[in-house]
């Protein structure tokens, strides 16, 4: 049997291959070695690329915004190739009721073990397989959720070898915000989150359970990235990487044994409420150049609405002070557009950014994603529905239509405030300073020659636009 996995998403972020299907692939290769596995990724024509692989089964992973595209692809595969299709990912897990005849079966939640068992059983005897949704004589049927994998180390490192890493993902980018152009990619050191922010569906997907890979596993994967892919920067993408001091200390100790912290730069995500002096010192020792924080708002009232009582504006400020104390750059995530947010609340967020000298910013508009309280509130207001156009769920209004949740001002006024906000923060963000030896290195020049459009957009967004905004 041969299975092909593909991920449907419009996001083409440099250095970030869709690791979900890479974990699936490595798990199946290890525990069902007779099954051949391949990945179709970043193809100009996904259907034709899948057809060329001649698979027996196709697995599709899809985010909510692109679910309609996943349906279209699945229907074409079933109709023209007569091949069964498995759908997985966040959207089908949270909204299994959207399952339809475009697919043969849907995988709910963590997918490695369930997908392996489905393939081992040739997609038969579905009622006996945990963690799926399927069509049972015209009725949607769901089986009980499968237990989460423990320990996580049972899952092999993601099968990055199935991606075109050199061509598509190991591209020039700044390391942290330090101005160095490097070969960068990302990894995860754990899964899940015990918190329940109103705007996030993670707790629904991972059942509010936090599981972490062992320090040995984490450092082993880092070594693979360095030795196999010559990576110069590693971004740790789980919010709670630094939440366990003993584990973090062990990771740093293992890094020092092989002097890994001297070979690569690191960036990581973190919640402000898990950062303290000891953990910050350890992050500095492992050569973390940048920490990404979800500050969300500079208004205490809005912050409490978004994150309940888990963080405060004062905690945000203390995290900034401590991070800057250790010479680590800060990237802040902020969102505006909460239902009761006023212009004064938005101004408080802008002032927080300026007063605390946040180095770089990502500003988004609050979107009602399924599986969140924001979704349920929007549904009660008639703004969203289970059969809506999923492409409307966008956190960047400049890309097209979006669901407007705010009740305190007209949409046109809000968009004007949003645009002004973006201009102000872009004009005040950290200005990248390229080193000649980095810009004209063989690696960078080779990539620029084969991807001239992307190279120009990167240079324009990083240098020229920022200079214009500062004038």
C-alpha positions in Angstrom: 0.0 0.0 0.0 1.1 3.5 -0.7 -0.3 6.6 1.0 0.3 10.3 0.0 -0.2 13.1 2.5 -0.8 16.7 1.6 -1.6 19.8 3.6 -4.1 22.5 2.3 -3.1 25.9 3.4 -2.4 29.3 1.8 0.3 30.0 4.4 3.7 29.8 2.7 6.0 30.9 5.6 9.7 30.5 4.9 11.3 27.8 7.0 8.0 26.3 8.2 7.0 23.0 6.5 3.7 21.5 7.7 5.2 19.2 10.3 1.8 17.6 11.1 1.9 15.4 8.0 5.7 14.9 8.6 4.9 13.4 12.0 2.2 11.1 10.4 4.7 10.0 7.8 7.5 9.1 10.2 5.1 7.3 12.6 3.8 5.1 9.8 7.2 4.4 8.4 8.4 3.2 11.8 5.4 1.2 12.9 4.0 0.0 9.6 7.1 -0.3 7.4 5.3 -2.2 4.6 3.3 1.0 3.9 5.1 3.4 1.5 4.7 7.0 2.4 5.2 10.2 0.4 4.2 13.9 0.7 2.9 16.3 -1.9 3.8 19.8 -0.8 4.0 23.2 -2.5 3.0 21.7 -5.9 1.8 24.0 -8.6 -1.0 21.5 -9.3 -1.6 19.4 -6.2 -4.0 17.0 -7.9 -1.6 16.2 -10.7 1.2 15.8 -8.3 -0.8 13.3 -6.3 -1.9 11.5 -9.5 1.8 11.1 -10.5 2.5 9.4 -7.2 0.0 6.6 -7.9 -1.2 6.2 -4.3 -3.7 3.7 -2.9 -4.9 6.2 -0.3 -4.6 10.0 0.1 -4.6 11.8 3.4 -5.4 15.5 3.5 -4.8 17.9 6.4 -6.6 21.2 6.3 -7.0 24.3 8.4 -10.5 25.8 8.8 -10.0 28.6 6.3 -9.1 26.2 3.5 -11.6 23.4 4.2 -13.5 24.1 1.0 -10.4 23.6 -1.0 -9.8 20.3 0.8 -13.3 19.2 -0.1 -12.8 20.1 -3.8 -9.5 18.2 -3.9 -11.0 15.2 -2.2 -14.0 15.0 -4.6 -11.7 15.2 -7.6 -9.4 12.4 -6.2 -12.4 10.1 -5.5 -14.1 10.8 -8.8 -11.1 10.8 -11.2 -8.7 8.5 -9.4 -11.2 6.3 -7.5 -9.0 6.5 -4.4 -10.2 6.7 -0.8 -9.5 10.0 1.0 -8.8 10.6 4.7 -9.3 14.1 6.1 -7.6 15.2 9.3 -6.7 18.4 11.1 -8.1 21.0 13.4 -11.3 21.7 11.5 -12.7 18.2 11.1 -11.7 17.5 14.8 -13.6 20.5 16.1 -16.5 20.3 13.7 -17.0 16.7 12.8 -20.6 17.5 11.6 -19.1 19.1 8.5 -17.9 15.6 7.4 -19.5 14.7 4.0 -19.1 12.3 1.1 -16.1 14.2 -0.2 -14.2 12.0 2.2 -14.1 8.4 3.2 -13.2 8.9 6.8 -12.1 11.7 9.1 -9.4 11.5 11.8 -10.3 13.3 15.0 -7.5 14.8 17.1 -4.0 13.5 17.3 -3.6 11.5 14.1 -0.6 9.3 14.1 -1.9 6.2 15.8 -5.4 6.4 14.3 -4.1 6.9 10.7 -1.7 4.0 11.1 -4.6 1.7 12.2 -6.8 2.9 9.4 -4.2 2.1 6.9 -3.3 -1.3 8.5 -7.0 -2.2 8.2 -7.3 -0.9 4.7 -10.1 1.5 5.9 -12.3 -1.4 6.8 -14.2 -2.2 10.0 -14.5 1.5 10.7 -16.9 1.1 13.6 -14.1 -0.7 15.6 -11.5 2.1 15.1 -11.3 4.8 17.7 -11.0 8.5 16.9 -12.8 8.7 13.5 -15.9 10.1 11.8 -17.4 8.3 8.8 -20.5 7.7 6.8 -22.5 4.8 8.1 -25.4 4.0 5.7 -26.1 7.6 5.1 -25.6 8.8 8.7 -22.5 10.5 10.2 -21.0 8.2 12.8 -18.3 9.0 15.3 -16.3 6.6 17.4 -14.9 7.5 20.9 -11.7 9.6 20.9 -8.4 7.7 20.9 -6.2 8.1 23.9 -3.3 10.5 23.4 0.1 9.0 22.7 2.3 8.7 25.9 5.2 9.1 26.0 5.5 11.5 23.1 8.9 10.1 22.4 7.2 7.1 20.7 6.7 9.4 17.8 9.8 9.6 15.6 11.3 12.9 14.5 9.1 14.4 11.7 10.0 13.1 8.2 11.5 16.3 6.8 13.3 14.3 4.2 9.9 14.0 2.4 9.9 17.8 1.8 12.1 19.7 -0.6 13.8 21.3 2.4 16.7 22.8 0.5 14.7 24.3 -2.3 11.6 25.4 -0.4 12.2 25.9 3.3 15.8 26.5 4.2 15.6 30.1 2.9 17.4 33.3 3.9 15.8 35.0 6.9 16.8 37.0 9.9 17.8 35.1 13.0 15.5 36.4 15.6 15.7 40.1 15.0 19.5 40.2 15.2 20.0 41.0 11.5 21.8 37.8 10.6 20.7 36.0 7.5 20.5 32.3 8.2 19.2 28.9 7.3 16.2 28.6 9.7 13.4 26.1 10.4 11.1 25.3 13.3 10.3 22.3 15.6 8.1 21.4 18.5 9.2 20.3 21.9 5.7 19.4 23.1 2.0 19.2 22.4 -1.1 20.7 24.0 -2.0 23.5 26.4 -3.9 23.4 29.7 -5.2 27.0 29.3 -8.5 28.0 27.7 -8.2 31.4 26.1 -11.4 32.5 24.5 -9.9 32.9 21.0 -7.9 29.6 20.8 -9.1 26.1 19.9 -5.9 24.3 21.1 -7.6 23.1 24.3 -10.3 21.5 22.3 -7.9 19.7 19.9 -5.4 18.6 22.5 -8.0 18.0 25.3 -6.3 20.5 27.6 -3.5 18.1 28.2 0.2 19.2 28.1 2.7 16.5 27.0 6.4 17.2 26.4 9.1 15.4 24.5 12.0 14.4 26.7 15.1 16.6 26.8 17.0 13.8 25.0 14.5 13.7 22.2 14.4 17.5 21.8 18.2 17.8 21.6 18.4 14.8 19.3 16.1 16.5 16.9 18.2 19.7 17.1 21.3 17.7 16.3 19.5 16.2 13.2 18.6 19.7 12.0 22.2 20.8 12.4 23.9 17.8 11.0 21.5 16.8 8.2 20.1 20.2 7.1 22.9 22.5 8.2 20.4 24.7 10.0 21.7 27.9 11.7 18.6 28.9 13.5 15.9 26.8 15.2 12.6 28.2 16.2 10.7 26.4 19.0 7.0 26.8 18.2 5.3 25.5 21.4 4.1 28.2 23.8 5.1 26.2 26.9 8.7 25.2 25.9 10.1 27.0 29.0 7.3 26.0 31.4 9.2 23.3 33.3 12.4 24.5 34.9 14.0 21.1 35.5 13.3 20.0 31.9 14.7 23.3 30.5 17.8 23.0 32.7 18.4 19.4 31.3 17.9 20.6 27.7 20.5 23.4 28.3 22.9 20.9 29.9 22.6 18.6 26.9 23.1 21.4 24.5 26.3 22.5 26.2 27.7 18.9 26.1 27.8 19.1 22.3 28.2 22.9 22.2 25.1 23.1 20.2 24.3 26.6 21.5 27.5 27.7 19.8 26.4 26.3 16.5 22.9 27.7 16.2 20.8 30.6 17.3 17.4 29.9 18.9 14.0 31.6 19.0 11.1 30.4 21.1 7.5 31.2 22.0 6.4 31.8 25.5 3.5 32.8 27.7 4.3 35.8 30.0 3.1 34.0 33.1 5.7 31.2 32.9 8.7 33.5 32.6 10.9 34.1 35.6 14.5 35.0 36.4 15.8 31.4 36.5 14.1 30.4 33.2 15.2 33.5 31.4 18.8 32.9 32.5 18.6 29.4 31.1 17.1 30.7 27.8 20.0 33.1 27.5 22.5 30.3 28.2 21.0 28.3 25.3 21.5 31.2 22.9 17.9 32.3 22.5 18.0 35.5 20.5 14.2 36.2 20.5 11.1 35.3 22.4 7.6 35.6 20.9 4.9 36.6 23.4 1.2 36.6 23.0 0.6 39.9 24.8 -2.7 40.3 22.9 -3.8 43.7 24.4 -2.6 46.7 26.4 -6.0 47.1 27.9 -6.6 45.1 31.1 -10.3 44.9 30.5 -9.8 43.4 27.0 -6.9 41.2 28.1 -9.1 39.7 30.9 -11.9 39.0 28.3 -9.4 37.3 25.9 -7.3 35.3 28.4 -9.6 35.3 31.5 -7.5 35.8 34.6 -4.3 34.1 33.5 -2.3 37.2 32.6 -2.4 40.9 33.3 -1.0 44.0 31.6 1.4 44.3 34.5 2.6 40.7 33.9 3.1 41.6 30.3 5.3 44.6 31.3 7.4 42.5 33.7 8.0 39.9 31.0 9.2 42.7 28.7 11.6 44.1 31.4 13.0 40.7 32.2 13.5 39.7 28.6 15.3 43.0 27.7 17.4 42.7 30.9 19.0 39.6 29.4 19.5 41.2 26.0 16.9 39.0 24.2 14.7 40.6 21.5 10.9 40.5 21.7 8.3 39.8 19.1 4.8 40.6 20.3 1.5 39.3 19.1 -1.5 41.6 19.5 -5.1 41.4 18.4 -7.8 44.1 18.2 -11.5 43.9 17.4 -13.0 42.2 20.5 -16.8 42.7 20.6 -16.7 45.4 23.3 -13.3 46.9 22.6 -13.3 50.7 22.3 -11.0 53.2 20.6 -9.5 53.9 24.0 -8.7 50.2 24.5 -7.0 50.1 21.1 -5.0 53.2 22.0 -3.9 51.5 25.2 -2.5 48.6 23.2 -0.6 51.0 20.9 0.8 52.9 23.8 1.9 49.6 25.4 3.9 48.7 22.3 5.6 52.1 22.2 6.2 52.5 25.9 7.7 49.0 26.3 9.8 49.1 23.1 8.5 45.9 21.6 11.0 45.1 18.9 8.7 43.6 16.3 4.9 43.2 16.1 2.3 41.0 14.6 -1.1 42.7 14.7 -4.2 40.7 13.8 -8.0 41.1 14.1 -9.9 38.8 16.4 -11.5 36.0 14.4 -14.2 33.6 15.5 -12.6 30.2 14.9 -14.6 27.0 15.6 -14.0 25.4 18.9 -13.6 28.7 20.8 -15.9 30.8 22.9 -15.5 33.6 20.4 -17.1 31.3 17.8 -20.1 30.5 20.0 -20.7 34.2 20.8 -20.5 35.0 17.1 -22.8 32.2 16.3 -25.4 33.5 18.7 -25.2 36.9 17.0 -25.7 35.3 13.6 -22.3 36.3 12.3 -21.1 32.7 11.6 -22.7 29.3 10.9 -21.7 25.7 10.4 -22.2 26.0 6.7 -20.5 29.4 6.2 -17.8 30.4 3.7 -14.8 29.3 5.7 -12.4 31.6 3.8 -14.1 34.5 5.7 -12.2 33.4 8.9 -9.2 35.7 8.4 -7.2 37.5 11.0 -5.7 39.9 8.4 -8.4 42.1 6.9 -6.2 43.4 4.1 -6.4 40.0 2.5 -10.1 40.2 1.8 -13.4 39.9 3.6 -13.5 39.0 7.4 -16.0 38.6 10.2 -16.3 41.8 12.0 -17.0 41.2 15.7 -16.7 44.7 17.3 -19.9 46.4 18.5 -18.6 49.8 19.5 -17.8 51.4 16.1 -18.7 51.0 12.4 -16.5 48.6 10.4 -15.2 51.4 8.2 -14.0 53.3 11.2 -12.4 50.2 12.7 -10.5 49.5 9.4 -9.1 53.1 9.4 -7.9 52.7 13.0 -6.4 49.3 12.0 -4.5 50.8 9.1 -3.2 53.7 11.2 -2.1 51.3 13.9 -0.2 49.1 11.4 1.6 52.2 9.9 2.6 53.4 13.4 4.0 50.1 14.6 5.7 49.3 11.2 7.5 52.7 11.5 8.7 52.0 15.0 9.8 48.4 14.7 13.4 47.2 14.9 15.2 48.0 11.6 17.1 45.1 10.2 20.8 45.8 9.4 22.2 43.3 7.0 25.9 42.4 7.0 27.5 42.4 3.6 29.0 38.9 4.1 25.6 37.5 4.9 23.7 39.2 2.1 26.2 38.1 -0.5 27.0 34.7 0.8 26.7 31.8 -1.8 23.6 30.5 0.1 21.7 33.8 -0.1 22.8 34.6 -3.7 21.8 31.1 -4.9 18.4 31.4 -3.3 17.9 34.9 -4.8 18.8 33.7 -8.2 16.2 30.9 -8.1 13.5 32.9 -6.2 13.9 36.5 -7.4 10.4 37.6 -6.6 10.5 36.3 -3.0 13.9 37.8 -2.5 12.8 41.2 -3.6 9.6 41.1 -1.5 11.7 40.1 1.5 14.2 43.0 0.9 11.4 45.5 0.3 9.4 44.5 3.4 12.4 44.3 5.7 14.3 47.4 4.6 12.7 49.8 2.1 9.2 49.9 3.5 10.5 50.4 7.1 12.6 53.3 5.9 9.7 54.9 4.2 7.5 54.5 7.2 10.1 56.1 9.4 10.2 59.3 7.3 
